[in-house]
Amino acid sequence: MLLFSFISVAQVGCEYQLELYDSFGDGWNGGFLTVTINDKPEQYPFVDGNQKNYSILLIEGDSLFIRFTPGVFPFENSFALFDAEGTEIYHSDQNPDPDDVFSIRVDCPACPNLLSNAMEISDVRHDRVDLEWIQNDPEGTYLLWVVPDGTDPSSQDPIRLAGKARHRVQMLDEHSEYDVYLQTICTNGDTSNQIGPFSFQTLWAKDVGVKTLVSPVSDCGLPADGIISLTIKNYGGAPQTLIPFNYSINGIPGGVMHPNDGVFTGVLSFDSTAVVSFDDGYDFSNPKTYNIKVWTELEGDPNPDNDTLTVNVVHTPLIYEFPHLFDFESGDQGWMLAPESVSASLELGMPSNNVINTAYSGRNAWVTNLNGNYNNRECSMLLSPCFNFKLLDQDPVFSFALFVVTESTFDGVWVETSLDGGPWEKLGAFNAGGSFWYSAIDDKYGDWWSGDNLYAGWRTVSYPMFGFAGKEDVRIRIVFKSDDAVTREGIGIDDIYISQPFVNNLMAKQVVADIDDDCGDVMTPVTFTFRNDGSDTQSSFKVGYQVNDQPVVVETYSGELLPGASASYTFSQTFESIEPGAYYIKAWTELLNEEYLGNDTVTTLYSTAGPGIPFMERFESGEIPDNWEIANDVTVEKGHNSGTYVLFDNLWEEDREFTAVTPLLGPIATGDTLVFKYRFVNFMGMGLNPTVLSDKDSLLIEISTDCGMSFEPTWVIDATNHETRNAFRAVHYPLDEFAGQWIKVRFRVVWGGGDYYFDLDDVNIRRCPPSLNLQATVSRPTDEMANGSIRIGASGGITPYFYSWNTGAEQASLGNLLPGFYEVVVYDQQGCRDELSVILESVVAAEEPESQLSDIRVFPNPNSGKSILQIRLERAYDLQLSLFDVRGRLIRQDVEHQVTDLQYPVDLTGEADGIYFLRVMLENEVRTMRILKTTNY
């Protein structure tokens, strides 16, 4: 059926053009046109840009009405209508009147242009095709060309079709590409435009393949005599019969005996399918993964691409003995990544990330990317084996070790269950029992775990599976989801344990360094919280802790702990944390006759090392950052025309001082720089008017090297050196004098008079890497045409990166480039700088003229530091010689005048081993020689 079949073949159709304009270039800001054709309205929006064009398909005599509905800034808007011959028949004023309705009765020319999309191609076979089009003159003669792909239609005679709107073209070659063109000789003698090419490809005559594997499918309890069924499809143009099909499992042929088995004897017509099966079954009863390959073997089928289908079918174990522990040391133990996972990074193996760098026990764990971050828009689902709880008379408890390092409140993980193959339902709820079962309730996903290093390490979480005792078909899955921005290391899952409730079971809940000072103490107390998760009362049991590799501390908790009750114990023995660094604290219970050791230990990280360097705080969270010491009335807000979130205070006679102290930062290294932005702006005028400082107003930058006990002024900004302006001023202060020390920085403003805002932003201790590791991916232009491109990649420093090209561009990639020299300066988020030069040379696609640089060579190559460039020319030329490293950095450039025979020394003695490029330019000719330097040569 033709797409525009609503246009009768007995009527003349034509195409009007509607153009929408916006003088500012941002579209109509919610405005639109309503175009009504024969009482059927349709809206035409304009989202962005200066101009938007629409084609309107009409027929002779249609009634057309156009009404403007304004959005924001309608004074920027106008529109125009053009008839089928391109003549403007209406142009509105700027800011069209919503009550002014333009109307017209459509008049199509006697020989209108064919619509640009008037052709529809259907029912493509191996030797024929059906064509149908919208007529522009029902009585006209249509000229139809169907020519091999790329053929000029004027080189062949057309098919002449009087008054027709469809045609079947036959006697085509199989598996061949064709182009279709159409033109009209109208009844008035005029000739219309020619439309096309419309392209299609014929099918193979014989082309049968496998579409799907019907059975078996991944499941629990697969049988010992499973039937293998598949769907075969006729992808070709001709009907087929007597089609052999075959299979192998795990690389072993199935031993199908043709023609007694594995032959389809019916007729498979064009584009049809059939489900076929092998007579003999296969033993799938052993729980494992079966790699099943099925294929067709039709004689004379020239297309092997769709003959074969390979599917992994997993026979999931059926677990019916409990308690049951999955520690993943011997493999996945029946747990798998669910097929419905999207952009999944969850994998089983040895974690080697910065934070998630060990399994909970042993070597293996499931982790979202064992050595990197998870993906944006990820949905990883870890699917369990099948569980049969028929023999349990008490509801089981589901527990596992969990590590959470996600973007807090945006990415998270939860647990779901399914009974008897039914829908998935979330297991448990936050603050509804269990142990550490969920950490928050998300607006979108509900109860889940989410947070950046939520538990400062592995944490055993558990929840009773209420109502599951006696159930025979239970599946569990752990679901991780991320949004479309910001990724971290994600989650770790280990030691999944399912059991009935215990009699004797103590569970560790939390351990903390019981101190508020981020600088530590010589006597740091440790407080341990635990709970009785068993059914018996417990008393007089051991508790212990260890800090890093320091000696183990074991003491006795002498109280009584009822079932379900929690208690906290502060150890009498403290530890010293005065030295800046990371203190990993592990605490545990020691209970005689403990039935489950998987939840008796808990860890935490107490750090006196601060957030590390490089350090950057942009205050974009909208909240006071962690571990900053802030005066009571100082806040974070985006207001008084600050542009972004800033740390600020309104200083006046009743509020005379601003103070903000950073966390402990260090150790400082030579070359580190304190960078920040600030401004003083008047309260009146909401930040638009700069403040003129009095001789008593000042900003003091003070630094402490004794963890905030005392501060020494290092720099003062006052009326003598402050720039009076309402824009932020960036300040850079070298910290070389503090190399090797840990510091806190205090920003203190002393009020001297007036009423003003002080804004502080982008506080940064910048530590730049040796380079940003810039690399260029280049597509060379062809024949001096502007079709080259360069894309810059960076892996050093802190993302995002900012780019500045010698062309004026400010993005990572450039396109439509001519041959030439391109240079880019790249900055990372903290302002670290690197640069890269790229020479873009053309690729000559046509035959080149004879080269003047044919007699040229470099020797020795490779070299250990020195080579000779030898050039012999037929006559004297000026030569430009340029030497670059592999990153495009220009090392040396020389000009040799009027050369006929040149011996040019290439000295790489002072350069690192690697690849270098020597570029020789002679008038309009360029040759680039690659040189390899290696000290082992």
Backbone hydrogen bonds, N-H to C=O, Kabsch-Sander energy under -0.5 kcal/mol:
donor,donor_aa,acceptor,acceptor_aa,energy
5,S,2,L,-1.7
7,I,4,F,-2.0
8,S,6,F,-0.8
11,Q,8,S,-1.7
13,G,11,Q,-0.5
13,G,135,Q,-1.0
14,C,58,L,-2.5
16,Y,56,I,-2.5
17,Q,82,F,-2.2
18,L,54,Y,-3.0
19,E,80,A,-2.7
20,L,52,K,-3.0
21,Y,78,S,-3.1
22,D,50,N,-2.5
23,S,76,E,-2.4
27,G,49,G,-1.9
28,W,46,F,-2.7
29,N,26,D,-0.6
31,G,28,W,-1.9
32,F,69,T,-2.2
33,L,44,Y,-2.0
34,T,67,R,-2.8
35,V,33,L,-0.6
35,V,42,E,-2.9
36,T,34,T,-0.6
36,T,65,F,-2.8
37,I,35,V,-0.5
37,I,40,K,-2.0
38,N,36,T,-0.6
38,N,63,S,-2.1
40,K,37,I,-1.3
42,E,35,V,-1.4
44,Y,33,L,-3.0
46,F,31,G,-0.8
49,G,25,G,-1.0
52,K,20,L,-2.2
54,Y,18,L,-2.7
56,I,16,Y,-2.9
57,L,55,S,-0.5
58,L,14,C,-2.9
58,L,56,I,-0.5
60,E,12,V,-2.5
61,G,106,V,-2.4
62,D,59,I,-2.2
64,L,104,I,-2.8
65,F,36,T,-2.3
66,I,102,F,-2.8
67,R,34,T,-2.0
69,T,32,F,-2.9
72,V,29,N,-2.2
76,E,73,F,-1.7
77,N,74,P,-2.1
78,S,21,Y,-1.5
80,A,19,E,-2.4
81,L,90,Y,-2.5
82,F,17,Q,-2.9
83,D,87,T,-2.6
86,G,83,D,-2.1
89,I,81,L,-2.6
89,I,87,T,-0.5
90,Y,81,L,-1.3
92,S,79,F,-2.9
95,N,74,P,-0.6
95,N,77,N,-2.6
100,D,97,D,-1.7
101,V,99,D,-0.9
102,F,66,I,-2.1
102,F,100,D,-0.6
104,I,64,L,-2.1
106,V,62,D,-3.3
106,V,104,I,-0.6
108,C,106,V,-0.5
118,A,115,L,-1.8
120,E,132,E,-2.9
122,S,130,D,-2.6
125,R,128,R,-2.6
129,V,169,V,-1.9
130,D,122,S,-2.5
131,L,167,H,-2.8
132,E,120,E,-2.0
133,W,165,A,-2.4
134,I,118,A,-1.2
135,Q,133,W,-0.5
140,G,137,D,-1.9
141,T,185,I,-2.6
142,Y,140,G,-0.5
142,Y,161,L,-3.2
143,L,183,Q,-3.5
144,L,142,Y,-0.6
144,L,159,I,-2.6
145,W,181,Y,-2.3
147,V,179,D,-2.5
149,D,177,E,-2.3
151,T,148,P,-2.3
155,S,152,D,-1.9
156,Q,153,P,-1.7
159,I,144,L,-3.3
160,R,158,P,-0.5
161,L,142,Y,-2.5
161,L,159,I,-0.5
163,G,140,G,-3.3
163,G,161,L,-0.6
167,H,131,L,-2.7
169,V,129,V,-2.7
169,V,167,H,-0.6
172,L,127,D,-2.3
175,H,203,L,-1.7
176,S,173,D,-0.6
178,Y,200,F,-2.9
179,D,147,V,-3.2
180,V,198,F,-1.7
181,Y,145,W,-2.2
182,L,195,I,-2.1
183,Q,143,L,-1.8
185,I,141,T,-3.1
186,C,184,T,-0.7
186,C,190,D,-2.6
189,G,186,C,-1.9
192,S,184,T,-2.8
195,I,182,L,-2.7
198,F,180,V,-1.8
199,S,197,P,-0.5
200,F,178,Y,-2.0
202,T,176,S,-2.6
203,L,125,R,-1.4
207,D,205,A,-0.7
209,G,233,K,-2.2
210,V,306,N,-1.7
211,K,231,T,-3.2
212,T,231,T,-1.0
214,V,212,T,-0.6
214,V,229,S,-1.6
215,S,229,S,-1.6
219,D,314,V,-1.4
221,G,316,T,-0.8
226,G,223,P,-0.6
226,G,282,Y,-2.3
229,S,215,S,-2.1
229,S,227,I,-0.7
230,L,276,V,-2.7
231,T,212,T,-2.7
232,I,230,L,-0.6
232,I,274,A,-2.8
233,K,209,G,-2.8
234,N,272,S,-2.4
235,Y,207,D,-2.2
235,Y,233,K,-1.0
236,G,207,D,-1.2
237,G,204,W,-2.3
238,A,205,A,-1.7
240,Q,268,L,-2.0
242,L,264,F,-0.6
242,L,266,G,-0.6
243,I,264,F,-2.1
245,F,262,G,-2.6
246,N,295,W,-2.8
248,S,293,K,-2.2
249,I,252,I,-2.3
250,N,291,N,-3.0
252,I,249,I,-1.9
254,G,247,Y,-2.6
258,H,256,V,-1.0
261,D,257,M,-1.9
264,F,243,I,-2.8
265,T,263,V,-0.6
268,L,240,Q,-3.6
268,L,266,G,-0.5
269,S,267,V,-0.8
271,D,234,N,-1.1
271,D,236,G,-0.5
272,S,269,S,-1.8
274,A,232,I,-2.0
276,V,230,L,-2.9
276,V,274,A,-0.5
278,F,228,I,-1.8
282,Y,226,G,-2.1
284,F,223,P,-2.1
284,F,282,Y,-1.0
290,Y,313,V,-3.4
291,N,289,T,-0.6
292,I,290,Y,-1.0
292,I,311,V,-3.0
293,K,248,S,-2.8
293,K,291,N,-0.5
294,V,309,L,-2.5
295,W,246,N,-2.1
296,T,307,D,-1.1
297,E,244,P,-2.7
301,D,298,L,-1.7
307,D,304,P,-1.2
308,T,304,P,-0.6
309,L,294,V,-2.7
311,V,292,I,-2.9
313,V,290,Y,-2.9
313,V,311,V,-0.7
314,V,312,N,-0.5
315,H,288,K,-3.0
315,H,313,V,-0.6
316,T,219,D,-2.4
316,T,314,V,-1.0
319,I,317,P,-0.6
319,I,386,C,-3.5
320,Y,318,L,-0.5
324,H,498,I,-2.4
326,F,496,I,-3.0
327,D,325,L,-0.6
335,W,332,D,-2.2
336,M,383,L,-2.4
338,A,336,M,-0.6
338,A,381,M,-3.1
341,S,338,A,-2.0
342,V,379,C,-2.4
347,E,367,V,-2.4
349,G,365,A,-2.0
352,S,370,L,-3.2
353,N,356,I,-1.9
357,N,355,V,-1.7
365,A,349,G,-2.3
366,W,493,I,-2.6
367,V,347,E,-2.9
367,V,365,A,-0.5
368,T,491,I,-1.9
369,N,345,S,-2.2
369,N,367,V,-1.5
372,G,369,N,-1.0
374,Y,488,R,-2.4
377,R,483,D,-3.3
378,E,375,N,-0.8
379,C,342,V,-3.1
380,S,480,F,-1.9
382,L,478,I,-2.7
383,L,336,M,-3.6
383,L,381,M,-0.8
384,S,476,I,-2.7
386,C,317,P,-2.3
387,F,474,V,-2.5
388,N,319,I,-3.1
389,F,387,F,-0.6
389,F,471,K,-3.0
392,L,389,F,-1.6
397,V,499,S,-3.9
398,F,463,Y,-2.6
399,S,397,V,-0.5
399,S,497,Y,-2.5
400,F,461,V,-2.2
401,A,494,D,-3.1
402,L,459,R,-2.7
403,F,492,G,-2.1
405,V,403,F,-0.5
405,V,490,G,-3.9
406,T,451,G,-2.6
408,S,406,T,-0.7
410,F,407,E,-1.8
411,D,407,E,-2.3
412,G,481,K,-2.0
413,V,449,W,-1.8
414,W,479,V,-2.2
416,E,477,R,-2.9
417,T,425,E,-2.7
418,S,475,R,-2.4
420,D,473,D,-3.2
422,G,419,L,-1.7
425,E,417,T,-2.5
427,L,415,V,-2.7
428,G,426,K,-0.6
431,N,437,W,-0.5
432,A,429,A,-1.3
432,A,433,G,-0.6
435,S,462,S,-2.8
436,F,434,G,-0.5
438,Y,436,F,-1.2
439,S,448,W,-2.3
440,A,448,W,-1.7
442,D,440,A,-0.5
442,D,446,G,-3.4
446,G,442,D,-1.3
448,W,440,A,-2.1
449,W,413,V,-2.7
453,N,451,G,-1.0
454,L,404,V,-1.9
454,L,451,G,-0.8
456,A,453,N,-1.2
459,R,402,L,-1.9
461,V,400,F,-2.8
461,V,459,R,-0.5
462,S,435,S,-1.9
463,Y,398,F,-2.1
465,M,396,P,-3.4
466,F,464,P,-1.5
468,F,465,M,-1.8
470,G,389,F,-2.5
471,K,468,F,-2.1
474,V,387,F,-1.9
475,R,418,S,-2.4
477,R,416,E,-2.4
478,I,382,L,-2.1
479,V,414,W,-2.7
479,V,477,R,-0.6
480,F,380,S,-3.0
481,K,412,G,-2.6
482,S,378,E,-2.0
490,G,405,V,-3.1
492,G,403,F,-2.1
493,I,366,W,-2.9
494,D,401,A,-1.9
496,I,326,F,-1.6
497,Y,399,S,-3.5
498,I,324,H,-2.1
499,S,397,V,-1.7
505,N,503,V,-0.6
507,M,531,R,-3.1
508,A,599,N,-2.7
509,K,529,T,-2.7
510,Q,529,T,-1.9
512,V,527,T,-2.2
514,D,512,V,-0.9
514,D,525,P,-2.1
515,I,513,A,-2.5
520,G,517,D,-1.3
524,T,575,F,-3.3
527,T,512,V,-2.2
528,F,569,Y,-3.2
529,T,510,Q,-3.6
530,F,567,A,-2.5
531,R,507,M,-2.7
532,N,565,A,-2.6
533,D,505,N,-2.3
533,D,531,R,-1.0
534,G,505,N,-0.7
535,S,502,F,-0.8
536,D,503,V,-2.0
538,Q,561,L,-2.5
540,S,559,G,-1.1
541,F,557,Y,-1.3
542,K,590,E,-1.5
543,V,555,E,-2.8
544,G,588,W,-2.3
545,Y,553,V,-2.4
546,Q,586,K,-2.2
548,N,546,Q,-0.5
548,N,584,Y,-2.8
550,Q,547,V,-2.9
553,V,545,Y,-2.9
555,E,543,V,-3.0
557,Y,541,F,-2.9
558,S,556,T,-0.7
561,L,538,Q,-3.6
562,L,560,E,-0.5
564,G,532,N,-2.7
565,A,562,L,-2.2
567,A,530,F,-2.5
569,Y,528,F,-3.1
571,F,526,V,-2.3
571,F,569,Y,-0.6
574,T,572,S,-0.6
575,F,524,T,-1.8
577,S,521,D,-3.3
583,Y,606,Y,-2.5
584,Y,582,A,-0.6
585,I,583,Y,-0.7
585,I,604,T,-2.7
586,K,546,Q,-2.5
586,K,584,Y,-0.5
587,A,602,V,-2.9
588,W,544,G,-2.1
589,T,600,D,-1.6
590,E,542,K,-2.9
594,E,591,L,-1.6
595,E,504,N,-2.7
600,D,597,L,-1.1
602,V,587,A,-2.6
603,T,458,W,-0.6
604,T,585,I,-2.0
606,Y,583,Y,-2.9
606,Y,604,T,-0.5
607,S,605,L,-0.6
608,T,581,G,-3.2
612,G,609,A,-0.6
615,F,765,I,-1.8
617,E,763,V,-2.8
622,G,619,F,-1.5
628,W,625,P,-1.3
629,E,661,V,-2.1
630,I,628,W,-0.7
631,A,659,T,-1.9
634,V,631,A,-1.7
635,T,648,F,-2.1
637,E,646,V,-1.9
639,G,637,E,-0.7
642,S,639,G,-1.9
644,T,642,S,-0.9
646,V,637,E,-1.9
647,L,760,L,-2.6
648,F,635,T,-2.8
648,F,646,V,-0.6
649,D,758,F,-1.4
651,L,649,D,-0.7
651,L,756,Y,-2.6
652,W,655,D,-1.8
655,D,652,W,-1.4
658,F,749,V,-1.8
660,A,747,F,-1.5
661,V,629,E,-2.5
662,T,745,V,-2.5
665,L,743,I,-3.0
668,I,741,Q,-2.8
672,D,669,A,-2.2
673,T,766,R,-1.7
674,L,733,Y,-3.1
675,V,673,T,-0.6
675,V,764,N,-3.7
676,F,731,V,-1.8
677,K,761,D,-2.7
678,Y,729,R,-1.7
679,R,759,D,-1.4
681,V,757,Y,-2.0
682,N,689,N,-3.0
683,F,755,D,-2.3
686,M,683,F,-1.6
687,G,682,N,-1.5
688,L,685,G,-1.4
691,T,680,F,-1.9
693,L,691,T,-0.7
697,D,694,S,-1.0
698,S,750,V,-1.6
699,L,717,I,-2.9
700,L,748,R,-3.6
701,I,715,W,-2.8
702,E,700,L,-0.7
702,E,746,R,-2.8
703,I,712,E,-2.5
704,S,744,K,-2.7
706,D,710,S,-0.5
709,M,706,D,-0.9
712,E,703,I,-2.2
714,T,701,I,-2.9
715,W,701,I,-1.4
717,I,699,L,-3.0
718,D,716,V,-0.5
719,A,697,D,-0.5
721,N,718,D,-1.2
722,H,718,D,-2.0
724,T,722,H,-0.6
725,R,723,E,-0.9
729,R,678,Y,-2.6
731,V,676,F,-3.2
733,Y,674,L,-3.1
735,L,672,D,-2.5
738,F,735,L,-2.2
739,A,736,D,-1.8
740,G,668,I,-4.2
741,Q,738,F,-2.4
743,I,665,L,-3.1
744,K,704,S,-1.7
746,R,702,E,-3.6
747,F,660,A,-2.9
748,R,700,L,-2.5
748,R,746,R,-0.6
749,V,658,F,-2.3
750,V,698,S,-2.4
751,W,656,R,-2.6
751,W,749,V,-0.6
756,Y,651,L,-2.3
757,Y,681,V,-3.6
758,F,649,D,-2.4
759,D,679,R,-2.2
759,D,757,Y,-0.5
760,L,647,L,-2.8
761,D,677,K,-2.4
763,V,617,E,-1.8
764,N,675,V,-3.2
765,I,615,F,-2.2
766,R,673,T,-2.9
766,R,764,N,-0.8
775,Q,793,G,-2.4
777,T,791,R,-3.0
778,V,776,A,-0.6
779,S,789,S,-2.7
780,R,778,V,-0.5
783,D,843,V,-2.3
785,M,782,T,-2.0
787,N,785,M,-1.6
787,N,817,L,-0.7
788,G,817,L,-2.3
789,S,779,S,-2.4
790,I,814,L,-2.1
791,R,777,T,-2.4
792,I,812,A,-2.3
793,G,775,Q,-3.1
795,S,772,L,-1.7
796,G,772,L,-2.1
802,F,827,Y,-2.9
803,Y,810,E,-0.5
804,S,825,V,-1.9
805,W,809,A,-2.5
806,N,823,E,-2.3
808,G,805,W,-1.6
814,L,790,I,-2.8
817,L,788,G,-2.4
820,G,840,L,-2.1
822,Y,838,V,-3.0
824,V,836,L,-2.6
825,V,804,S,-2.7
826,V,834,D,-3.3
827,Y,802,F,-2.7
828,D,832,C,-1.9
829,Q,798,I,-2.8
831,G,828,D,-1.9
834,D,826,V,-2.1
836,L,824,V,-2.3
838,V,822,Y,-3.5
840,L,820,G,-3.3
840,L,838,V,-0.7
841,E,839,I,-0.8
843,V,781,P,-3.4
844,V,842,S,-0.5
845,A,843,V,-0.8
856,I,854,S,-1.1
857,R,870,Q,-2.1
859,F,868,I,-2.2
863,N,932,L,-2.4
867,S,906,V,-2.1
868,I,859,F,-3.1
869,L,904,Y,-3.2
870,Q,857,R,-3.0
870,Q,868,I,-0.6
871,I,902,L,-2.0
872,R,855,D,-2.1
873,L,900,T,-3.3
877,Y,899,V,-1.7
879,L,896,E,-3.3
880,Q,921,M,-1.9
881,L,894,D,-3.2
882,S,919,R,-2.4
883,L,892,R,-2.9
884,F,917,F,-2.8
885,D,889,R,-1.9
886,V,915,I,-0.8
888,G,885,D,-2.0
891,I,883,L,-3.2
891,I,889,R,-0.5
892,R,883,L,-1.3
894,D,881,L,-2.8
896,E,879,L,-2.6
897,H,895,V,-0.5
899,V,877,Y,-3.8
902,L,871,I,-2.9
904,Y,869,L,-3.1
906,V,867,S,-2.9
907,D,905,P,-0.7
908,L,865,G,-4.1
908,L,906,V,-0.7
911,E,908,L,-1.7
914,G,933,K,-1.9
916,Y,931,I,-2.9
917,F,884,F,-2.7
918,L,929,M,-3.0
919,R,882,S,-3.6
919,R,917,F,-0.6
920,V,927,R,-3.4
921,M,880,Q,-2.3
922,L,925,E,-3.1
923,E,878,D,-0.5
925,E,922,L,-3.1
927,R,920,V,-2.5
929,M,918,L,-3.1
931,I,916,Y,-3.2
933,K,914,G,-2.9
933,K,931,I,-0.6
934,T,863,N,-2.9
937,Y,934,T,-1.7
